[in-house]
Amino acid sequence: MSDRIRTLEQAVTKLDDRELKRFAAWFAAYQERVWDGQIARDASAGKLDFLIEEARSERTAGTLMDL
């Protein structure tokens, strides 16, 4: 494990309850932004095109279900 990770872990364990809740909320939002960025990059690169084709095939076959 890297020294940076150890340092972060040690810092997090020293947070009080209020700080930990605030950090957890920030980190969850950060992870969402990272995930959204990855999805956007994958979509732009065509890595998700198979999902569109699958949906089109199911619609043509009459097996596509509404969510």
C-alpha positions as CSV (number, residue, x, y, z in Angstrom):
1,M,0.0,0.0,0.0
2,S,1.3,3.4,-0.8
3,D,2.3,6.0,1.7
4,R,-0.3,8.4,0.3
5,I,-3.1,5.8,1.0
6,R,-1.8,5.2,4.5
7,T,-1.7,8.9,5.2
8,L,-5.3,9.3,4.0
9,E,-6.4,6.3,6.1
10,Q,-4.8,7.7,9.2
11,A,-6.3,11.2,8.6
12,V,-9.8,9.7,8.1
13,T,-9.6,7.7,11.3
14,K,-9.0,11.0,13.2
15,L,-12.1,12.7,12.0
16,D,-14.9,13.3,14.5
17,D,-18.4,12.1,13.6
18,R,-19.5,15.4,12.0
19,E,-16.3,15.6,9.9
20,L,-16.6,11.9,8.9
21,K,-20.2,12.4,7.7
22,R,-19.1,15.5,5.7
23,F,-16.2,13.6,4.2
24,A,-18.3,10.6,3.3
25,A,-20.8,12.8,1.5
26,W,-18.1,14.6,-0.4
27,F,-16.4,11.3,-1.3
28,A,-19.7,9.7,-2.5
29,A,-20.3,12.8,-4.7
30,Y,-16.7,12.6,-6.0
31,Q,-17.1,8.9,-6.9
32,E,-20.3,9.7,-8.8
33,R,-18.5,12.4,-10.8
34,V,-15.6,10.0,-11.6
35,W,-18.1,7.3,-12.7
36,D,-20.1,9.8,-14.8
37,G,-16.9,10.8,-16.5
38,Q,-15.9,7.2,-17.2
39,I,-19.4,6.5,-18.7
40,A,-19.1,9.6,-20.9
41,R,-15.7,8.6,-22.1
42,D,-16.8,5.0,-22.8
43,A,-19.9,6.2,-24.7
44,S,-17.8,8.6,-26.8
45,A,-15.4,5.8,-27.6
46,G,-18.2,3.6,-28.7
47,K,-17.7,1.1,-25.9
48,L,-21.4,1.1,-25.1
49,D,-22.7,0.9,-28.7
50,F,-23.5,-2.8,-28.1
51,L,-26.2,-1.8,-25.6
52,I,-28.0,0.4,-28.3
53,E,-27.8,-2.5,-30.8
54,E,-29.2,-4.9,-28.2
55,A,-32.1,-2.6,-27.5
56,R,-32.8,-2.2,-31.2
57,S,-32.8,-5.9,-31.7
58,E,-35.1,-6.5,-28.8
59,R,-37.5,-3.8,-30.1
60,T,-37.5,-5.4,-33.5
61,A,-38.2,-8.8,-31.9
62,G,-40.9,-7.3,-29.7
63,T,-39.2,-8.3,-26.5
64,L,-38.0,-4.9,-25.3
65,M,-39.6,-4.1,-22.0
66,D,-40.3,-0.6,-20.7
67,L,-38.7,0.2,-17.4
